[in-house]
Amino acid sequence: MATSRLRKVAYSTAVLGAGALAASWLTTELTQPQRVSAAELSGKKLRAKRTLPPRDEQIKSLQTEDEFDVLIIGGGATGAGCALDSVTRGLKTALVEMDDFASGTSSRSTKLIHGGVRYLQKAIFNLDIDQYRMVKEALHERTNMLESAPHLTHPLPIMLPVYTWWQIPYYWVGIKMYDLVAGSKSVKSSYYLSKKDALELFPMLRGDKLCGAIVYYDGQQDDARMCLAIALTATRHGATVANHVKVQKLIHGIGADGKKEVQGASLRDELTGKEWDVKAKCVINATGPFTDSIRKMDNQNVKEICCPSSGVHIVLPGYYSPDQMGLLDPDTSDGRVIFFLPWQRQTIAGTTDRLCDVTHNPIPTEDEIEFILNEVKHYLNPDVEVRRGDVLSAWSGIRPLVSDPNKEDTQSLARNHIVHVSDTKMITIAGGKWTTYRAMAEHTIDAAIKACNLKPTKPECQTDGLLIEGAHGWTPTMYIRLVQDFGLECEVAQHLAMSYGDRAFAVAKLASLTGKRFPIIGKRIHPEFPYIDAEIRYGVREYACSAVDMIARRLRLAFLNNQAAQEALPTVIDIMAEELKWSEKEKKVQYEKAVQFLAEQMGQQVNRASREKMSINLSKDEMQLYIKRFQMIDKDHKGYVSINDIRRSMKSFGEEVSGEELHEILKEIDTNMNGQVELDEYLQMMSAIKSGAVAYSRFARMAEMQEAAVEKEGLMKKVSVERSGGGV
């Protein structure tokens, strides 16, 4: 044991020495002048004057323009970044996305803006300059994102708890090197916490054997809205961007050099079914996990380079973590890193890393959810019971790891992004991560200009320091003006300011009157969340075309709580129907598609399945109690509970609920999906609540209140009026 400890101490000392040596190696890099001057940054704060054209106009532009300089396929972070970089250099730019902006991996991230602490560790110990440069670039881009979109991003302290004393200097040196590499771009300086201070800041943390903690800073964002804001900024600057437009095939022709080259694409509007061709001097493939499908449109015989990996995240209630402190587990049971982060007043935990097939509809699995929950349990104190039923939402994103086609050895996966120019001059950008989207776009457009002989009016990249949609007039206290000028609830005003920036005023102008003294405007679409009716109307102006576009990416409700999203769906669809002139038939179609999305891609189906596979584990007394409650609701002794029984029960203790709410209460327990609740379904639910597989149930609460109402009524009958006052 003593020998083992001495080895660990020696290892820590070696780390300290390595850090000192590496510091001098890194110093020259840190003192490099920044590429963007203050004057340039000032110029980039000017707002583009163009109003957002409706989607119909964007489609018309795609159909009527003779030729674009650049056509970008893919509306995720990288594609949107390429569109913004291209158009701000003065190139005629178009972007098409088969689904919705950020509908793939770009809305399913860990929400972190980070440099990559683990990559820095490899850079130092292996003296790997490529790894170091990758971290350096990511740290620069982290700062750029925090400054260019301050309404959608913020610094986040992340705690790294240490349970072995010799690891304290090891982690401390590593994190300090992270600060050092960031240099002037550091968010805030990292620091050490004693056990007492760590538990004070993160009271949910397991305290036994805790030696202390290291806290470092990275950034956090609303990823889907960030991607959308980048695309909208590109549009403001003159780009033509359109979601729900699919590339059917690439168009080839003969270039000026007499060689075959890509000269455009055949497109299809997924909403109307219309098809047409668009010409472009350069086509950029920025489709993430679908990189190879576009490359094969160019050349059927090309080798696949994408190695898709599934990353699952779960959302837990906000009380699982402090409001402003995340947690990092660097050493899980199988070697993967788990983050545990506050986000939008809830808690995100993830992610997993598993090889998977490329699909448009990735689905989280029960074993991945259980893995995350088990890892979370290791770090939280026993007072916090980590329950399966507390999983409010779960999603899977496909990370597109790639092998570099520019190199002969295609076996090793690229740690950074790759830009590849095919023989037909199609540009492919693949790999990388959310944080470096802007740098990836810069490298891509640089390659496109060179390969396709494009003539931009501004040859240099213009996006470093460029403010994006909503950032120009935003301030941390802007929400107060929204409260004072419009009469919005404070929580709603804060949400609008953080989601839309200075565009929040345009959103507020669309809000309807509440009919109350306060708030004056802003009807919530769900009582538990600050989303209001005006956001749905504004979301249509932001190119939301379906109910899924709205609940998943304009609002983040589907990602935060899939059950709440389903409860809000009727209101969302009614307002969208007004804006988009949907028929009753279309409204029904939209509802069914959204319900399917929530069930399959947001974890609702796997949540239900986890409950149903449990055996009933109730004591004899508990069984008798629940059977008694069930029979009180089933007054007609039918053997099941119907919608009318639920309505009658709710009325008995003074609760008036709408027909939609009644159906929601029924659906959460009706596992047979036959429109009625049988006794075994009720007992299954109560067993699931007992075990923690289900957090709560409105039906269960109703049954409890029904019992109390019946007992109260019985007591009133037993006590006569004459004796009710007591005495003799």
N, C-alpha and C positions, 0 to 999 in steps of 0.2 A: 504493500500500500504506500509506504513512504517513498519507495523508488518510483512508483507511478506518479506521485505528486511532484517529485523533483523533476521528472521528465517534463511535466506540464509547465512547471515554473521556467525551466530552461527553454521550452518552446515559446512561452510568452516573452521571455527576454529576447529571444531571436527575432520575434515579431517586432519588438520595439526597435531593435537594431536595423531590421529591414526597412522599417518605416522611416528611420532617420536617413538611411542611405537613399531611399527612394525620393525623399523630400528634395534633395539637391538635384536629382535627375528631373524632377517635375518642375522645378522653379523656373527654368527658362521658358517652358510652355506657358506657365501662369503669367509671365510678364509680357506675353505677346499682346500687342495693341488690339483693341476690339475693332471689328470690321465696320461697325456703324457709328458714325459721329453723332453728336448731339443735334447738330443742324439737320442731319438726315432724319433722325428720329422725330424732330419737330415737324418736318414736312410730311411725315407719314401719319400724323394725327389728323390730317385733313379728311373730312368725311366725303365719300363719293356721293354725288347729288342724285344719281339715278334712283327712281322709285322702283320697287319690286314689280316687274311685269307679271301678269297672271300666267298660269301654266299654259293656257291656250296660246298666248303670244310666244312663249318659249318654244312650244311645239311648231308653231308657224315659222319661227326663225329657223328651226332645224330643217324644215321642209323647203324653204324658199332661198336660203343663202346659197350662192353659187359654190363657194368653197370656204372651209375653215382652215386656218393655219394648223390648229391642233384640235383633235377629237379625243377626249378622254373617256375611257370605258371604266366605270366604277365610281360610285358616289360615297365611298367611305372616307376616312380621314385623309388617306394618301391621295385619292382621286380629287377630293375637294381642294386639298392643298396644291395639287398640280394645276387645277383650274385657276386658283387665285394667283399663283406665281406666274402662270402664262399670260393671263389677261393684264396683270399689272406691268408686264414688260411690253405691252402694246400688241400682243398677238391676238388674232381673232380666234376665240376659244369656245368650244362646246364640250359639255359633259353630259353623259347619259348614265342612268342607273336603272337596272332591271326592276328593282323593288323600290325601297325608299332610301333616302339619305341615311347613312349609318344603320341600315337595317341588319347588317351582318355583324362582324366582329367589333366594329367601331362603337357599337352601343352596348357591348357585353364585356367590357374590360373591367379591371379592378378599380378603375377611376383614379389611378395614381398618375402623377406626372413626376417621373423619377430619372435619375442618372444611371442607376444600376450599381449598388454597393458590391454585389457578388462579382461583377465583371472587374471592378477595381481591385478586388482581392487577387484575382488571377493575374491582372496586369502587373501588380507589385511582385508577387512571388515568382512569376514566370518571366519578369522583365519583358512583357509582351506589349510593344508599342501600339499595335493595332487595337488591343483591348483598351489601352489607356485612352487612345484617341476617340474610341467609341463612347467611353464614359464622359470625356471632356465635351464632346459634341452634344451628348444628351443633357449634360448640366447646363450648357449654354441655351439649349432649346427649352429646358425647364423654365429658366428665367424669362425667355421670350414669351412662353405661353402665359405665365403669371402676369406679365406686364401688358400683353396685347389683348387679353380678355379677363380683366380683373373681376368682372361680375360673375363669370363662370368658373373661376379658379380661386384657390386660396392655399396658403401654406398650411401644412398639417404636421404636427409633431407626432413621431412614431416611436413607441417605446419598445426596446429590446430587453426583456427581462433576463437576468443572468442568475442561474441556480448553482453555478460552480465558481468558487472564488477566483481560481486561476484564469477564468475566461474574461474577467473584468478588464484587465489591461489589454488582452487580445482584442476584444471588441472595441475598447476605447481608442486604441491606436487606429484600427480600421476605419472607424467613423470619423476620427479627426483627419485622416488622410482624405476622406470623402469631402470634408469641408475645405481642405487645402486645395484639392483639385478644382473645386468650384470657384475658389478665389473670390473675386469681387462679385461673382454670380451666386454666391452662397445665399440661401434663403434666410436662415438664422443659424447661429452656431450651436453645435451639439453640446450635450452636457451629461454629467454623471449624476445619478440619483441614489441616495441611500435606500435601504429597504423601507424605512419609515416613510420617506418622501414619495417613493414609488407607489406605495399602497394608498397614500393620501391622494395622489393624482389619478390612480387607477384602482379604486377600491374593490372592483370585481376580481382583481388579480389574486391568484393563489399565493398565499404568503409563506407557507411552510417551506423551508429550505431556500427561500429567496435571498440572494446575497446583495442584490442591488439591481440597477437598470441603467442602460444608456439610452438617451433620447436624441434622435436626429430629426432633421426636417426634410420633407419632400413636399410636393404639391398634390392637390386633389382637384378634380374637375367633374362637371356634368358632361360625360363623353358624347352622348347623342346630340345634346343641344350645342356643344362645341363644334361638332362636325357640321351640323346644320348652319351654324353661324358663319363658318368658313365658306360654305357653299353660297350663302346669301350675300356675303361680302364680295365674292367673285361676281355674282350677278349684279350687285351695285356698281361694280367697276366695268360692267359691260359684257360679261360672259353669258352664254346661253346654257342654262342648266335645266335638266328635266329628269324627274324621277318616273318610275314605272314605264320606262322605255327600254326595250330589250334589243341587244345586238343579235340579229339572226345569223349573219355571216359577214366576213370581211370582203371588201372589194379590192381586187388586185389589178394592176395595170403595168405598163412599161415606163420606167423613169427616163430622165434625160440621158442617163448613162447607158440606156439600152437594157437594163436589168429589171427583173420583176420586182415590184414593190407594192406595199399596201397603200391604197389611195382613198380609203373611206370604208363605210360599213352600211349594210342594209339594216334598217331599224323597224321596230314594231311598237306602237303605242299599246301597252297592255290594258289600258282602260277602254279604248275604242276599237282596237283591232286593226287600225290603219297601218299600212306598211309603206316605206319609202327609202330611198337611198340618200346618203349624205357623203359629200366629198370632203377630203381633208388632206393637207400636205403631210401631216404626221398623225399617226394613231398611237395612243398611249394605253397600254394594258395595266390598269391599276385595280385589279379585281380580287386581291387578297387570296383567299383559299381557292378561288376559281381561276387562278392564273393559268393553269395548264389547259383549261377548256378553251380559253381565248388563244393561247399559243397554238393549239391544235387546229383552230380555224385558219391560222396562218400556214401551218405545216403539219399535216396529219402524222408525220413520222418523227416529230420532235420528241425528245426524251422528257419525261415528267420531272419537274424540279421541286414540286411542292410536297412537303411532308406534313399533312395536317395533324394538329394536336388539339384535343378537346380540353377546355378549361371551364370548370363549373364553379359558379359562385352561388351562395345562398344569402338571403336577407332575413335577419332576425330583428326583434323589437329593439327600439333605441336604448332600453334600459340595460342591454348587454354590454354597453361600452360608454365611457364618458363622452360628452358632446364634442370635445376638441382634443381627443387623444387616440391615436391608433396603436395597434400592437403588431409586432412582427415575431413569428416563430421561425427562426432560421434553420431549425433542425427537427423536422417532423419524423414520425416513425418510419417513413419510407424515403426520407431525404429531401422531400419537396418543401418549398417555403410556403407558409400560410400567413396571409394578412387578415387582420381583424380590425375593421375601420368604421368609424361613424360616417354616415352619408345620408343626407336629406332626412335627418332626425330618426333614421333607422341604423342598423348595423350590418355591414357587408362582411362576409367571411369567405375566403377562397384564396388560391384556386387550385384545382387539380391539374394534372398534365398526363393525358392519355392519348395514344395514337387512335385516330378515328377516320371515318370516311368523310369525304366532302359532301355536305348537304346544305340545302337552303333552310332547313328546319331542324337545327341541332336540338336534341332533347336531353335534359339532365337525367341522370340515372340515380336510383336509390342508393347504390353502394357508394357513389361519389358524394352524395349528400351525407351519408352516414360517416364517411371518412372525415369530412370537414367537421362535423359535429363532435366526433371523438377527439380530434386534435384540439378543438376549442375547449373541451372539457379539461384537458390537461393543464390549461393555463388559468382557468377561472376557479375561484374559491368554492367550497362545497355549498355555500349559501345560494349560489346561482345554479339552479337545476337546469341543465341544458336539455330542453325537451324537443323531440321531433316535431311536435305540434306547433312549436314557435317559428318554424320555417314559413315565412310569409310569402316568399317567392323564391324561385330558383331558376337559373338559366345557364345555358352552355354556349360558349363562344369558341370558334375555331381559329386557333393561332396558326398562321401560314408560315411555318418554318420552311426554308428553301435551301437547296444546294445550288451553288453558283455555276451557271452555265458558261460563264466566262473562263472557268478553269477546267483543265482536263480531268482532275480528280473530282468527280461529282458525288462522292460518297459522304464527305463531311458536310454538315449543315452550316450554312452561313450564320455567323453570330450577329452580323449587322445586315442592313438591307443590300440588295444587289440591283444594279441597273444594267439591263441587257439590250443590245440592239441586234435584232435578227437580220438575216441576209436580205429580207424584204423591207428593212428599215422600220419595222414596228418596234416601239420602245416598251420594254416590260420593267416595271418597278415592283419588287416583291420583298418580303421579309420586313425587318425593322420593327418598330414599336410605335405606339401612339405618340409618345413624347417627341419623337424625332420626325413627325410627319412633315414639318416645314422644310427641314434639311433634305429629307428624301425627295420632296417636290422640287427643291432647288437643283439637286443633282440630276433629276429626271429631265427637267426643262433645259438644263445646260446640255445634256446629251442629245435631246431632241433638236435643239438649234443647230448643233454641229452635224448630226447625222442626216437631217432633212433639209439642211441649208435654209433655215428659216431666217427672216429679217425683222427681228423685234426692234421697236423704236428705242427701247432701253435694254441693252444687252445684259446688264447686271441684274441680279436678283433684287427685288424691291420689298420682299415680305419680312425681312428681319427688322422687327420693331413696328410693323404695320398693325394698326389697331383694327380689330374685327368688329362685326355687327354688334352694336349695343355698348361698346366700350368708350366711345368718344365723350359722352357727357355723364358717365357714371361716376358716382362718389359713394363712399361707404354709408353716408347719411341720406342718400337720395330717397330712400323709402319714406322718410319723414314727410317729404313734400307730397308723396302719393297719399299719405294719410290725411294731411292737412288740406290738400287741394281737391281730393276726390271723395274723401270720407270712406276710405277702405279700412278694413281691419288691419291692425299692425302686422300680424303674422302673414296675411295675404300680401300686404305691401312689401314686406321683406322678401317674400318668395318671388314676386314679380320683378323686383329690382335685381335679384340674384340670377334670375332665369333669362331676363330680356335686356338688362342694362338700361340704357336711356330709351329703349323702345318700350319700356313699361308704361310710359305715358300714353302711347298709341294703343296699347292693350286696354288700359283703364278707360279710355274713351268709348270702348265697345261694351263696357259692363252695363248690365241692366239694374234698375232700381230694386232695392230689397223690400221697400214698403215699411222699413223699420226706422226708428230714430237713429240707430247706428248698428252696423255700418250702413251708410246710405246706398252704396252700390256694391256689386260683387256677390252674386249668389254662388255659394260653393256647390260643386257637383258631387262632393262626398263630404260628410260632416267631419271626418277624421283628417282631411288633407286640405291644404290652402289653395287648391286649384279652383278657379272660378269660371263662370260661363263665358266671359269675354275671351279667355284663352283659346277656347274652341273656335270661336269666330276668327280670332287672329291666326290660329294654327292653319286654317284653310288658306289664308293669305301667304303662309309659309309653306305652301305646297303640300299640305296634308290631304291625301286623296281617299283615305279609308279610315275606318274606326281604329284599326290596328296602328296606322301611322300616328293617330292622335294619342291613344292611351299608352303607347310604348315609347314614342320618341319626341312628340311635341310636349306632352305631359309625361312624367316618368312613373305614372301610377302602376302600370303593369309590372314594372321592375321592383316597385316598393311593396306592393301588396296585391297579389293577383285576385283575391276575393273582393277587395274594395274596388278594383278595376272593373270586375264583372258587375258589381252593384251600381257603378256609375255609368255603365254602358248605355242604358236606355236614354239617359239625359244627354250624353255625348252624341249619340246617333240622332236624336231629335234636333239638336242644334245644327249638326253637320247637314242634316237633311234640308233645313231651312236655307243654309248657305249654298249647298250644291244641288238643290232641287231634286233630291232623291224621292222616288216613288215609295209606296208602302212595301212593294216587293223588294226594292233595293235595300231598304232599311232592314228587312228581315235577313237578306243575304249578308249584309254587313255585320249584323248581330251574330249570326252563326259562324262567320269567319273569325270574328274577334274571340268568341267563346272557345273555338277550336285552338286558336293561338295561345290563349291563356292556359288551356288544359295541357297542351303538348309542350310548348316552348317556355312557359313561365312556371312550370312545376306543379300546376294544379292537379294534373292527372297522377303524377307520382306521389303527391301528398295523399290523395284519396287511396291509392293502391297500398301505401304503407299502413294506412289505418285498417283497411279491409283484411289484410293478411294476418292481423293480430287475432289471437284466440281470446275468448271472453274470460277475463280473470277477475271475477267479482266474488265476494264472500256471500254466504247464504243470506245474511241480513241485508246486504246491499242489493242483492237480486230481488228480495221481497219489497224493499223500498221503491226500487225503480219500476217494478211491475205495478205496484200500487199507484204510482204517479201516472204511468201510462194509461191505466184503466180510468183514472179521473178525467183524462183528456178524451179518451174514447168512450164517451157517455152512452153511446148506442150499442156498445159491446160488439162492434163489427169485427174486431181483431186487428184493426189498423186505424191509423190517424190520417184524416184527409185535410185538405185546405180549409174546409168549413169548420172542422174541429179546432184547427189552430186559430182561426178567426174568432170563434166563440170563446176559446180559452183566453185569448188576449183581451177580449172585451170584458171578461169577468173580473179582471183586476185593473180595468181602466185604460188599457193600451189600444189606441186606434192606429192600425198600420195599413198601408196601401196594398193593393193586389200584388204588385211587383215584389214588395218586401215579404209578403206571405209565401210567394213562390221561392224566394231566396232562402227563407227559413226551412222550407221543405227540402229544397235541393241539397242543402249541406248535410243532411242525414239520410236522404233517400238513395241509398247505394244501388238499389235494384232499378232505379230510374223508371218506376212505374206510376209515379204521381201520388204515392201514399207511403206512410211510414209503418212498417211492421214492428212488432215487439223486438225481434232479434236485431233489427237495425238500431233501435234505441239502446239496447243493452250493449251492442258493439261500440256505439258511440261513447257510452258512459265508461266502458272498459278502457277505451282509447284515451279518454280524459284522465282517468286514474293513472295510467301508465306514462302520460306525458306525450303520447303520439298526437294528441289533439289538444290545443291550448284552451279553447273554450267553445261553447256551442249555444246559440240563441235558443234552440229547441230545448236543450237541457235546462237552461235558465227558466224558460217558460214553464216547463214541467214542475220545477221547484216552486215557482210562484203560484202555479195552479194549486199545488198541495197546500200552500200557506193560505190561499184564498178559501179553499174548501174547509180547512180547519177553523178559520176565523168565522165562517158562516155557521159551522156546527156549534161553535162556542156561543154565538149570539142566540141560537135557538135554545140552548140548555139553560141560559141564565134569564130568568123572567124579568120583566120590567120592574116589578115590585121589589125584587131582591138585588137588582143591579147596583143599587147605591150602598149596599152593605147594611149593618145594623141588625136589630132583632125584631 
